[in-house]
Amino acid sequence: MQPDGSEPLPLSRQIDQLAEQCVKCGLCLPHCPTYQADLTENESPRGRIALLQALANGQLDAGEKLREHIDHCLLCRRCERVCPSGVQYGRLFDLGQQLLEQDRRPGRAARLGLALVTRPRWLRRLGRLIVLTQRSGLTGLARRLGLGRLSPWLRRGLTLPPLPWPRPFQARYPAYGTRQGQVALFTGCISAAADHTTLHDTLEVLRHFGYEVVIPPTQQCCGALHAHSGQQDRANALATQNRDAFTGPFDAVIVTATGCAAQLREMQPGAPVRDAVSFIAAQPWPETLQLHGGEETVAVHEPCSAQNVLRNSDDSYRLLQRIPGLTVIPLADNATCCGAAGSYLLRYPLFADQLRQHKLEAIAQQKPDRVVTTNIGCALHLQSGLIEQHDRRPVLHPLTLLREYIEGTL
């Protein structure tokens, strides 16, 4: 049912209407990572749009080759950013996956992953298990024995950066000093299990800026992985759960991962969803807030979700440039995807690593002291690559860096 009470158009008709917006000009091709890899038309946005339109109109069957071309898409949405016709490629891709999902069942690993991200208790247990194996030395031993060659999933797990022990959240955290307002913090699924440091640092920064922070216990995964896998009904159900969880007199719903923020904004238009860095960057600086000086160079990695969907990459620079003594530089080739792309780094590890290698080479050449990024998937992917190369440079969230300078924990 549509917001106006009307019945939605059939999937095939929706795809056809969106595909008709494409004028086949080809301006997207130079910006598409998969097209640039082998210059194959079907690996380009224009080619994928044509394939989905032909599928929707019954001119093509949902064969394995067609599915591969669609699934190879990173969904970085760079094409959407540069398209002169305003083609809604992200929406078209999700609808196409829905249409393909009607005739196939996800593999066992995909079903397990999609089930896991909606079960916070399972994720917390998995997070604790990973921490225990890391601290016991088992992870390092398995890495030295080359066990990562057995599967891409295992390899990713063995090169994860050291994770903090997941700590429980309180329901409410009072503001420091004069109260400016009340915000809710979205903890997500992977962030809640593997990025507790960013979540706790973000709520501390919010408190320093005078905000009371509420963490609704009934919140759920943002649903991005489900939507991009063709499981739109499940994504809609998760959106409803989050809408109910974040009902309240909040000035904003704060999200630390730009991928989640993009999904929440698109699934709940009009809701006060704000990326954490953008929210803090827009706040007046508290007079009582003193920053400890430091001399270091920080390279900013710009996630695709920040560049092409939220379009807020400048906010990271604007915020970090307020830290005295900090030299802030963009990571070279920021316009290209790092290869993380949600579950892509697990489904297509070779190409994901190929894209990441460009980033690792840029880090080695630019020699920053630290790297910052606003998306958890990108952070884990880049940090894993640095670990594999025995590079000890950390990859962290801008608000983790800001908290260090606020509280003098350098």
PyMOL commands that set and color helices and strands:
alter all, ss='L'
color gray80, all
select helices_A, chain A and resi 11-19+29-31+33-38+41-43+45-56+64-71+78-82+89-101+108-116+120-136+138-144+147-150+152-158+190-194+196-208+224-228+232-245+258-267+276-281+304-310+314-320+344-347+349-366+376-388+398-407
alter helices_A, ss='H'
color red, helices_A
select strands_A, chain A and resi 172-173+181-186+211-214+252-255+273-275+296-300+326-330+370-372+395-396
alter strands_A, ss='S'
color yellow, strands_A
deselect
rebuild
show_as cartoon
